[in-house]
Amino acid sequence: MTKDDNSAAGSVTRADLADAVHNEIGLSRAESASLVEQVLDRIGDALVAGSNVKISSFGSFVLREKGLRIGRNPKTGVEVPIDPRTVLTFRPSQLLREAINAGD
């Protein structure tokens, strides 16, 4: 998939991924869509279970715990507690980072 394939929408959708699988591998459209769904479900299930997900040559989805902290309403200046929570971050692999920087 090239940069221009989805430049109007600005993001890659599940349908775009399924089309890419269909075009590259030759599976039927239904099988391609099912494969994409299974992969995304597996990634989501692992993250919900509390596991980090590492995809070689692509990057890692990392869960991180953030503790209780005090925030401030910028309009009023009133301090409010921000509850502890788990956040999801993505860290691209060195190969992906280099590919993105080479695309400039």
Disulfide bonds with the S-S distance in Angstrom:
none
